[in-house]
Amino acid sequence: MSVNLLDTSNWLPLDGLAPGFDANKAPTVQDLAGRHFTVNGDGGPMTFSFDDEEVNWAAAGQAGTAQYEAFLVAEQLYYAQWHSSVETGLAVSLILDLANGRALYIGALLGQATPGTTAVEHDFRAGVLEGYSTGGEPIQESTGLIGRRVEWVYSPVHAYEHVYLSPTWYTWQCLAGPERGLADTDSNTVFQVRPGIFVFTWREKVIPCGSVTIADHRNVNAIRSHGSLFGWDESGVAPVHFTFGAHGRLVSVSHHSPGLNPAL
């Protein structure tokens, strides 16, 4: 008997997706261990001190110590991710561009969805690294992905495609895996970190979860992403948080008629 894909009550909860989804996750690195960073910018200074396993941080009115994972995105560009051990409804992503002296803090706040809101909301705070020389462009919101259609492979089993529609929306479709055949359009926010390297975040409305990813799109035939998912388990009581990675490929780019470009 076939499953009615239009019946969202049949959709997998976040903890049902997790097994095997992280097969293409990149190796973690210890490059941040023993280092302290102060970020000056939106909302005042934020501090982050890393050892081999834990980060001690104070940012956006929150503070604590938690185990973290760090990934090398490009030369001197890092993505660190952790789930707060103090406030279980908070997961933190930190982008550190040591070559350009810039950083982006993203707090993922897990609550209950209400009409017009999603269960996860993202708090974005960009800034500069104290004691580092700044270069390049500031980390800021970007329309650079709009019009692209990208195929993402998360494991030998899981594959999806993304179509980046506008500054507010993107469409996803599962091409392989337990969600094959499912698709939806959800809210997104995109930041450019360096030319061709983007932070892409999304917030789902059917499954109570959200994601923060960073991807290097400079080689459109070998795109590499690192990310995390954060949301409620099937019971709606316990938070689920895990990291993953994907290999991507640009499938196509939409070219709109003059005056109809959603990026403008």
C-alpha positions as CSV (number, residue, x, y, z in Angstrom):
1,M,0.0,0.0,0.0
2,S,1.5,3.3,-1.1
3,V,1.9,6.2,1.4
4,N,-0.1,9.4,0.8
5,L,2.8,11.9,0.5
6,L,0.3,14.8,0.8
7,D,-0.6,13.7,4.3
8,T,2.1,15.4,6.4
9,S,1.3,13.3,9.4
10,N,3.2,10.5,7.6
11,W,6.4,12.6,7.4
12,L,9.4,11.4,9.3
13,P,10.2,13.2,12.6
14,L,13.7,14.6,12.8
15,D,15.0,11.7,14.9
16,G,13.7,9.3,12.3
17,L,15.8,11.1,9.6
18,A,19.0,11.1,11.6
19,P,20.3,7.5,11.2
20,G,22.9,7.5,8.5
21,F,22.2,11.1,7.4
22,D,25.7,12.1,8.5
23,A,27.6,9.7,6.3
24,N,29.2,12.5,4.2
25,K,30.1,14.6,7.2
26,A,33.7,16.0,6.9
27,P,36.2,15.1,9.6
28,T,36.3,17.4,12.5
29,V,39.4,19.5,13.3
30,Q,41.1,20.6,16.5
31,D,42.5,23.8,15.0
32,L,40.5,26.0,17.4
33,A,41.7,24.3,20.6
34,G,43.6,26.6,23.0
35,R,42.3,29.7,21.2
36,H,40.2,32.6,22.5
37,F,38.1,34.8,20.2
38,T,36.3,38.1,20.9
39,V,33.8,39.2,18.3
40,N,32.7,42.9,18.2
41,G,29.6,43.7,16.3
42,D,25.8,43.3,16.5
43,G,24.6,43.3,20.1
44,G,28.0,44.0,21.7
45,P,31.1,41.8,22.3
46,M,30.9,38.0,22.2
47,T,33.6,35.7,23.6
48,F,34.5,32.1,22.7
49,S,37.3,30.0,24.3
50,F,38.0,26.6,22.9
51,D,39.9,23.6,24.3
52,D,40.2,20.1,22.8
53,E,36.6,19.2,23.5
54,E,34.6,22.1,24.9
55,V,33.9,25.8,24.2
56,N,33.1,28.4,26.9
57,W,31.1,31.2,25.4
58,A,29.1,34.3,26.2
59,A,27.0,35.8,23.4
60,A,23.6,37.3,22.8
61,G,22.6,37.1,26.4
62,Q,23.5,33.4,26.7
63,A,26.6,31.8,28.2
64,G,27.9,28.3,29.1
65,T,30.2,25.5,28.3
66,A,29.5,22.7,25.9
67,Q,31.1,20.1,23.7
68,Y,31.7,21.4,20.2
69,E,32.5,20.2,16.7
70,A,34.6,22.3,14.3
71,F,35.1,21.9,10.5
72,L,37.5,23.5,8.1
73,V,35.5,25.0,5.3
74,A,38.4,26.7,3.4
75,E,41.8,28.1,4.3
76,Q,41.5,29.8,7.7
77,L,37.7,29.5,7.6
78,Y,36.0,27.5,10.3
79,Y,32.5,26.4,11.2
80,A,31.9,25.5,14.8
81,Q,28.7,24.0,16.2
82,W,27.4,23.1,19.6
83,H,24.2,22.4,21.6
84,S,23.9,24.4,24.8
85,S,24.1,22.3,27.9
86,V,22.5,25.0,30.0
87,E,19.6,26.0,27.7
88,T,18.6,22.9,25.8
89,G,16.4,25.1,23.4
90,L,19.6,26.7,22.0
91,A,22.1,25.5,19.5
92,V,24.9,27.7,18.3
93,S,26.8,28.0,15.1
94,L,29.9,30.1,14.8
95,I,31.7,31.1,11.5
96,L,35.2,32.2,12.0
97,D,37.1,33.8,9.0
98,L,40.5,34.2,10.5
99,A,42.0,35.4,7.2
100,N,39.6,38.3,7.0
101,G,39.1,38.9,10.7
102,R,35.3,38.4,10.5
103,A,32.8,36.2,12.3
104,L,29.1,35.3,12.2
105,Y,27.2,34.0,15.3
106,I,23.9,32.2,14.7
107,G,21.7,31.2,17.6
108,A,19.1,28.6,16.8
109,L,16.2,29.0,19.2
110,L,13.8,26.1,19.6
111,G,10.3,26.8,20.7
112,Q,6.8,25.9,19.7
113,A,5.4,26.8,16.2
114,T,2.5,29.1,16.2
115,P,0.5,30.5,13.2
116,G,2.9,32.6,11.2
117,T,6.0,31.3,13.0
118,T,8.3,28.2,12.8
119,A,9.5,26.1,15.8
120,V,13.1,27.3,15.2
121,E,14.1,30.9,14.9
122,H,17.6,32.1,14.0
123,D,19.4,35.0,15.6
124,F,22.2,36.3,13.3
125,R,25.0,38.5,14.6
126,A,27.9,39.5,12.4
127,G,31.1,41.1,13.7
128,V,34.8,41.5,13.5
129,L,37.5,39.6,15.4
130,E,39.3,41.6,17.9
131,G,43.1,41.5,17.3
132,Y,42.8,40.5,13.7
133,S,43.2,42.6,10.5
134,T,39.9,42.9,8.6
135,G,39.8,42.3,4.9
136,G,37.3,41.4,2.2
137,E,33.6,42.4,2.4
138,P,31.6,42.3,5.6
139,I,29.6,39.1,6.2
140,Q,26.1,40.1,5.2
141,E,22.9,38.8,3.8
142,S,23.1,37.8,0.1
143,T,21.0,37.0,-2.9
144,G,23.9,35.1,-4.5
145,L,22.1,31.7,-4.5
146,I,18.8,32.9,-6.0
147,G,18.0,31.1,-9.3
148,R,20.3,28.1,-8.6
149,R,19.2,24.5,-8.5
150,V,21.6,22.3,-6.6
151,E,21.7,18.5,-6.0
152,W,22.9,17.5,-2.6
153,V,24.1,14.0,-1.6
154,Y,24.3,13.5,2.2
155,S,25.0,9.7,2.2
156,P,24.7,6.7,-0.1
157,V,21.1,6.7,0.8
158,H,20.0,10.3,1.3
159,A,19.8,12.9,-1.6
160,Y,17.9,16.1,-2.0
161,E,17.7,19.1,-4.3
162,H,17.3,22.7,-3.4
163,V,15.9,25.5,-5.6
164,Y,16.8,28.9,-4.2
165,L,13.8,31.1,-5.1
166,S,14.1,34.4,-3.3
167,P,15.6,36.2,-0.3
168,T,12.8,34.5,1.8
169,W,12.0,31.1,0.2
170,Y,13.6,28.0,-1.2
171,T,12.1,24.7,-2.3
172,W,13.5,21.3,-1.4
173,Q,12.7,17.8,-2.8
174,C,13.9,14.5,-1.6
175,L,15.4,12.5,-4.4
176,A,16.5,9.4,-2.5
177,G,16.1,8.1,1.1
178,P,13.2,7.6,3.5
179,E,11.7,11.0,2.5
180,R,11.8,10.2,-1.2
181,G,9.0,12.0,-3.0
182,L,8.4,14.6,-0.3
183,A,8.9,18.3,-1.1
184,D,8.0,21.7,0.4
185,T,8.8,25.4,0.3
186,D,10.3,26.8,3.5
187,S,11.8,30.0,4.7
188,N,15.5,30.7,4.3
189,T,18.2,33.3,5.1
190,V,21.5,33.4,3.2
191,F,24.8,35.2,4.1
192,Q,27.9,35.5,1.9
193,V,31.0,34.8,3.9
194,R,33.5,35.0,1.1
195,P,33.0,35.2,-2.7
196,G,31.4,31.9,-3.5
197,I,31.0,30.7,0.1
198,F,27.6,31.0,1.6
199,V,25.9,30.3,4.9
200,F,22.4,28.9,4.1
201,T,19.9,28.5,6.9
202,W,16.3,27.2,6.7
203,R,13.3,26.8,9.0
204,E,10.8,24.0,8.3
205,K,7.1,24.4,9.0
206,V,5.9,20.8,8.8
207,I,8.7,19.2,10.8
208,P,9.6,21.4,13.8
209,C,13.3,21.9,12.9
210,G,15.8,24.3,11.4
211,S,19.3,24.1,9.9
212,V,22.5,26.1,9.6
213,T,24.9,25.2,6.8
214,I,27.9,26.7,5.2
215,A,28.9,25.6,1.7
216,D,31.7,26.3,-0.7
217,H,30.1,26.9,-4.2
218,R,33.3,28.0,-6.0
219,N,33.5,24.8,-7.9
220,V,29.9,24.2,-9.0
221,N,30.6,20.6,-9.9
222,A,32.1,19.8,-6.5
223,I,30.3,21.9,-3.9
224,R,31.0,21.0,-0.3
225,S,28.7,21.8,2.7
226,H,28.8,21.4,6.5
227,G,25.8,21.8,8.6
228,S,23.6,20.9,11.6
229,L,19.9,20.2,12.2
230,F,18.1,21.2,15.3
231,G,14.5,20.5,16.3
232,W,12.0,18.4,18.3
233,D,11.9,14.6,18.4
234,E,8.8,12.7,17.5
235,S,7.3,13.2,20.9
236,G,7.8,17.0,20.8
237,V,9.5,16.9,24.2
238,A,13.2,16.3,23.6
239,P,15.5,18.4,21.4
240,V,17.4,16.6,18.6
241,H,20.7,18.0,17.4
242,F,23.2,16.5,15.0
243,T,25.8,17.6,12.4
244,F,26.1,16.4,8.8
245,G,27.8,17.2,5.5
246,A,27.0,16.9,1.8
247,H,28.5,16.9,-1.6
248,G,26.7,19.1,-4.1
249,R,26.4,19.8,-7.8
250,L,24.9,22.8,-9.6
251,V,22.1,21.4,-11.9
252,S,20.9,24.6,-13.5
253,V,20.4,28.4,-13.1
254,S,17.2,30.2,-13.8
255,H,17.4,33.4,-15.8
256,H,14.4,35.7,-15.4
257,S,13.1,38.3,-17.8
258,P,14.2,41.9,-17.1
259,G,12.2,43.4,-14.2
260,L,11.1,39.9,-12.9
261,N,14.3,38.9,-11.1
262,P,13.3,37.9,-7.5
263,A,16.9,38.7,-6.4
264,L,16.4,42.4,-7.1
